Amino acid sequence: MPEEGEPSLKAIMVAISHLKSMLEPKLDTVRADVSFLRADFPKMSDKVSTAESDIKVLQTASKKLEEQVQYLTNQTRVLPASLEDQEG
């Protein structure tokens, strides 16, 4: 016999059964989600690799563009001086 204020074995079993009925559908959903993610992981991994490669290409292009902009900026600084030399 449970002591006063303690739940009976039957009450505990009912509570466990209730929790189990609530959690099992959620567990099935989680299992399905995990299965879906496992199936998609290789595709996602390939997409990440492709994105990383694309980023490297864009970084290289950005660096080259930066160098070209710097070169043109330097040329525009030289240009007015050479025009003044021609006029003088």
Secondary structure, DSSP 8 states (H G I E B T S, - for coil): ---TTS--HHHHHHHHHHHHHHHHHHHHHHHHHHHHHHHHHHHHHHHHHHHHHHHHHHHHHHHHHHHHHHHHHHHHHHHHHHHHHHH-
